[in-house]
Amino acid sequence: MQTINEIQQEIIDEFSIYDDWMDKYAYIIEQGNAMHPLEEKYKIPENIIKGCQSRVWLQTDYRNGRLFFEAESDAIIVKGLLALVLRIFNGRTPDEIIGTDLHFMKEIGLTEHLSPTRSNGLLSVIKQIRYYAIAYKSKEEKN
């Protein structure tokens, strides 16, 4: 299994082949379209991420000390952003998630090219993922 930093570097390398931001957005959309749709049973109010302008659902499962995520959004760019974030965090331990410095967003120029509402939404998703990691880590330590 690749490390989180190896996956981030892979994403940075993938984006480096595009010079134009329209091409980068197209690639982000392509990533979202490749995601498996979230089952309807998970599209419940408890799974909606607060702080996103579009609707975003995040389903989390904890198995064998690792967190697994599924997500969906009704906005195509956001769905692509979710695909990138989940690619990094899926199958990771709580400690790995908590200790991750997500530098790929800055490296590919995403932070400058997202609208403030999309940036806030993406940060809300990352914050929720880290919240789950902290909660499951705490649960592990009690057992």
N, C-alpha and C positions, 0 to 999 in steps of 0.2 A: 504494500500500500504506500502510495506517495505521501510525503509529508505535506503539511499545510503550505509551507513556503514553496515547495516544488509545484504544487497546484497553482498557487498565486503566480509563480514565474511562468508557468505554462499559459495562463490567461494573459499575462502581460505580453508574452511572445505572440500569441494569437492576434492580439489587437495591434501589434506593431506592424503587421503586414498592410494595415489600412492607413492611408494618409488622410482621408476625408472623413469627417464625423458622420456624414450621411451613411457611409459604408459601415462605420462602427455601430451606428444605431440599427442598421439592417442586420448586422451580426448578432447584436443583443436580442433582437426580435426572433431571429432564427433559433437562438438558444432557448428562448421561452417556448417556442412552438415545438421544440423537441422534448419538452417535459411531458411526463405522463399527467393526464388530467387528474385532479384531486377528486376522489369519490364524493358523491353528494352527501353521504352520511357525515363527512367531516366538515362540510360547509355550514357550520353551526356558529351561533354568536360567540361562544367561548373561544373559538379559533380565529376570530377576526382580530387583526392587529390594529390597535388604536394609533392614531397619528398619521395614518395614510389617507391621502385624498381619494385614491381608488380603493376598492375593496380588496383586501388581502387576507387569505386564510392560511394559517400555519398549523399543520398537524405534526405532533411530536410523539415519537415512540422511544422508549428506553429499553434496550436489550443488551444483555451481557456487558454492562458497563459502558455502553456507547449510545449516543443519541442519533436518531434517524428522523429526518424531516421530509415532509411533503408540503408543497405550497401551491397556491394558485392566486391569480389576480384577474380582475376583469379588464385590466389595462395591459396592452401588449408589451410596452417597454418595461413596465414594472415586472411583468412575468419573466422577461429575459434577465432582469437584474436579480430576481429571485433564483433563477437557474444558476447564475454565477456564484451567488452566496452559498446556495445549498451544495454546490459542487465542492466548495471548500470545507463546509462544516459537516456534511453527512458522514455518519459512521465514526465520528470522533468521540473521544472521551470528554467528560466535562472539563477536566484540567486543560486539555488541548484547546477547547473552545474559549475558555476563560483567558488563557494566556496568549491568544492569537492577536497579533498586530496586523490588521487588514490594510496592508499598504498597496495592494493591487489597484484600488480605486483611484488613488492619487497618481500612481505610476502610469495608468492608461489615460489619465486626464478626465476621468469620469466626474470628479468633484467639481470641475469648472464647467462641465457641459450639461449637468442636470439642473432642472429647474429647482428652486428652493423647496417646493412641495414634494417633488420626487426624492430629493436628497433627504428631507425629513422623514419621508416614508421608509426609505431604505434604512436609515439609521434606526427607525422604530423596529423594523424587522430584526436587525442585528442585535439591538438591545433585548428584544424578546428571546432570541436564541440564547443569548448569554444569560438571561434570567433563568431559562430552563436549565442551562448547564449548572448554574449556581444552586438551584433548587435540587437537582438530582445529586450533585456532589454532597450537599448537606444531608440528603436522605441516605446516601452511601455511608457517610461517616457515622450516622446514628446506628446503622446495622452492624 
